[in-house]
Amino acid sequence: MYKIIACDLDETLLQTDRTISQKNIEAVQKARAMGVKFVPATGRGYNSVGGTLAELGLLDKENEYVISYNGGAVTENRGNRLLHFEGIPFAQAEELYRRGLNYNVCIHVYTKDMVYAYRLWQEEIDYLAGRMEVTEIFSEDIKFLAGQEVVKVLYVNTDYAYLKQIEKDLEDVTRDMDVSYSANRYIEFNRKGVNKGVGLLSLAKLLGVRREETIAIGDNFNDLPMIQAAGLGIGVRNTVEDMKPLCDYITEATNDESAIAEVIEKFVLNGR
């Protein structure tokens, strides 16, 4: 029997309108009634997922968890109790910020409690609305963050090929980092070895759950480490095409068609 379902949020659990379908909510409740942990796994910070946790009945619950910052943090929902945190050195964040100024990108810098965004444009503002709050900054340096713990840095551009070129350009900086993509608009830079897969396995170990007893669900390359780490790795129908062959199962439903309910009904409630 599966004991943990780690699930990406944007474009996976969440519909395009940023809500959770009633069918998904009911399926999650049924799985939880069987003792299965439903663990949101997101590239965003814990502070941005309160509304989702409330919809799922997980907000401020003891022995319920969130994997955030692409695995950079694992938190128990009760009292927002941080169990694990792993960020990047400030010097590395500063270099990524400085180098990002040379590209046509919006730059996000994540600390434990805040997200700072430089060069915001309207499309990104619209995309973030209802997902998370950011603090816009206008300085070409981030020295004001010296001494704070930085979780990750990311660049924003909706041209995937352009982001891939940036990744190649930055190999001298990122060779010892985990580089991933999400939402078809973000290239993300985490500490080496920090990803959703490591976050899932760390939580499973903490809970005494075997890898074979875990399911991971996602739609983009920042989800791939946990999809490959889990006992059953699933992509929703709208998963990026290049990633689909790397998944154990692709749902018939998209994120707008209750794909999570499909997974729970097929592999948890029916015991398959």
Secondary structure, 3 states (H helix, E strand, C coil): CCCEEEECHHHHHCCCCCCCCHHHHHHHHHHHHCCCEEEEECCCCHHHCHHHHHHHCCCCCCCCEEEEHHHCEEEECHHHEEEEECCECHHHHHHHHHHHCCCCCEEEEEECCCEEEECCCHHHHHHHCCCCCCEEECCCCCHHHCCCCEEEEEEECCCHHHHHHHHHHCHHHHCCEEEEEECCCEEEEEECCCCHHHHHHHHHHHHCCCHHHEEEEECCCCCHHHHHHCCEEEECCCCCHHHHHHCCEECCCCHHHCHHHHHHHHHHHCCC
